Amino acid sequence: MKKYLVGGAVRDKLLGLPIKDRDWLVIDAIPDDLLKQGYKPIGKDFPVFLHPETGEEYALARTERKTAKGYHGFSFHTSPNVSLEEDLQRRDLTINALAIDNNNKIIDYYGGQADIEKRILRHVSPAFREDPVRILRIARFHARFHHLGFRIANETLQLMKAMVQAGEVDSLVAERVWQETEKALAERHPATFFKTLRDCGALAILFPEIDRLFGIPQVKKYHPEVDTGVHTMMVVQQAAKLSNKPEVRFAALTHDLGKGTTSKDILPHHYGHEQRSKKLVRTLCQRYHTPNRFRKLAEHVAYYHTHIHKALELKPKTLLKVLNKVGAFRDADHFLQFLIACKADSRGRLGYENHNYPQLEFYLTLLKNCEHINVQNIIAKGFSGKQIGEELYRERMRKIQEVKENWEYIKCT
C-alpha cells in the first residue's frame, strides 16, 4: 500500500501558498486494508476514508467512465490495479494532477509543474469535456489565481466552448451551480469567474440576467465606462476590496440586473431599473435556491441603492423609510453590508475607484442617533399602545432632521 499527497496541497506548495487541506491517494490497496488500520469510511460513490488521527481524507485510486450526459453521468472503478498515473489522469487541470511520495519527490505525468511556472490553467486530457462542472471549477480557479497572472490555455477555452455548444452546461443541477458560484464569490478576484463563463458562452445559459448587461449603454456623465456589464464587473471587484463577505459581492453582482431589460427607446437612461432589478434578483435566487441571506441583501441593494447615492438630497421622511425598509433597526450588520455594497457600486465606475463616499457615514450617523432614542422614556412620558410607535416615529424624524441640518454638505455623486 502506497500513499501520496495529491492535488491542491501539492499545487499550493509549489505556488508558495498556505495549504488549507491535505488530500491523500492510496495505491495498491482495498478498503479492508484501510479499515484494519482504523480509517473511517465516508465515501458513498467511491471509497474515501478519514485518517484516525489527523482526520485527513485518503481515497483509493480510481478511474471513471462517462455513462450519461451531465454531472451525475459517471461510473467509478476502484482496484489495486489502478495506477497513480491513471488516477491523476482523471483530474481536471494539470496543476491539480500532481503528487508527492513519502520521499518528498514530486510526481508529474502531465506537465503540471511547467504550467505552474508559466501560469497556465490547462486540462489534463480530453476527458475534461465529460464533466460540465469542470467549466465552473476552472472559472473559479481563474478567479482564485488571477492575481498571480494565471490564464486559461487556448485549447482548454476552446474545449469549454465546445462543451457549452454541445449542451453539457444545460444539464448542471442548480445546487452545484450555486455551490461553485458561492465559492467563486469568496475568491480574490470574483469578477474573473463571471468573465470566464462569458468567454466560453456559459454565462448566457447559467446567468442570462448578467450576460445581457454587456453592451447595454449608460449615461456617460455618470458612467464613463458606459457598458453596464463592464460596470457590474467593476462593482464586484470593488465589493471584493471592501468586504470578504460573499453576500456583499453577490449583491454587487446583481444590483443592476434591471438595466438589461430597459426599453431600447429610452437608452442610455434606465428609469425604474431598481424595481426591475429586485424582481430579477428574486427570480435568479429562486432558480438556484440561493440562501435567504444572499437574496435579502441583494434585493435591498437592487431596490434602494440609488436612495443611498442621493442621501443628502432626500427628505427626512424618505430617509427614515429607507432605514425601516432595509431593516437597519433590526439588523445593524445587515445594514452595514447593504451600505458597503452601495459604496462598491459608486466606486465601480471608471475614474471613481478611490472616490470618497460620504453617504455611508451619513446613514450610519442617522442610525446611531436614532438608536439613542429610549422607548422606555417614551412610555414614561405617558404614551401607550399605538401612541408609542407614533411618538417613536416622531422622535426618529427629529433626530434625522437634526443630523441632516448639521451635516457638512458634500455633494453626492
Steps between C-alpha positions, in 0.01 A plus 500: 500500500647833387379845605545826312416861580303620198311788345464847644744450785781426253396786272487754780833382639663568163329840482621587848145534630360382836376141486144484632410135433716194442353220289667163463485229237549133580635257240514120511234466768142392563254645755576230757865604507403844627221378728745273680718804573210691657405724208133606496310463171305806377476456122166411341582478130859379549718404798625801700625470857592732786832452674436388861730770642530790253149480352647555153338330201653194339344378174565175320631541146220491246408553138171637372294452188233720346169312489244776444470872439553741787675519833366172638561292188811317620599154620807454720739209518735439792755222506851427628592486132417867437832684472595843626529623142149376417351667804670833434386493140136541606580832676372822344812716465868418464583716802269276705637174358813495715612265777774480761625162627633415847850603389370850423547442127258679268333273245377685194372303201312783328717811516341660803826651628571666166147642488541637852819675391332634185182589694273295273173323581494200265281189491671166560327296231202503260303341785464855635205547268305220667424700815329843458578592862860538388402813308391654829809371678748637248319836511530492879871413488545785255337731756723362776830530315432803281720722717791261439470546124332170411319470168299223337677307223343572163433131430326471837280802432409355161406173669282688749324677212439165328349362820262795524399463135440128556248583774700357789448811713122470467508184710669658803288475814412825676660403830839434341494822299431697815761308699773593253369855464502562874857372519599722209348805670737437790808496277742790466380603153134387473429704188737270309267207569215666312726636226632148438149359481417769247812426295391139449129575456383349828394830659212544254364160602562506874461872573317661205403794724868589533606411148252736337642797692804503272458744214224695676598870512468738797523878521869578449488799736439267795654186354816575300539125439156514326447122466274364778669160496842659542361713783358193672834321494670812637245515783560134587872567529443808710280290729783246525733778615253635754366175646589132528134403527368318191152642574628853439671393180185326376295813569757699303471252213122520477427863594437617140335196341204714397714700261512194278126532437484877440299597196736590214315822425607662829865386506749598634260595784361226724192639668346258750783248474504458877158332511586279205833408659332385820262272309784349299705442817212303644463293182872420490505405868197274459664325207813414698340459844724779627510536880271770638786711633627541143158569352393746769812714476502491119135607482560791735804620308325461165197702607652764729856567379402827331336612826841470664684678218258795530502499880556872554228589250226301672240625745513371861181301438664315211820443695307340784305290253826361360629419850179310573474322165854359509467390862762736644339501846463121507840397362779756504749258344269437204463877459879547497539232234228675301686831520831340403340352187367846412846646549638233266243606241612862523866407471445247223525768235789606282695767686301463823684200642635695799223756521374622838155366597360712787157342462611194696608700804193720470259206520696340784476828689125508444467150639726571797303809600166326460620212717559745784124536533381304804155343464471474879531877523214532253285274715600695810361814336157336501480361150341156459389254234498644150619834636843350585571421137376837385718686748800280412448598138488871589814470714686329218387768256634768731836323531528457126411864437763605754772289337405621154511868602836469676669274246781664307375501145701297255345469159383144430626353176 
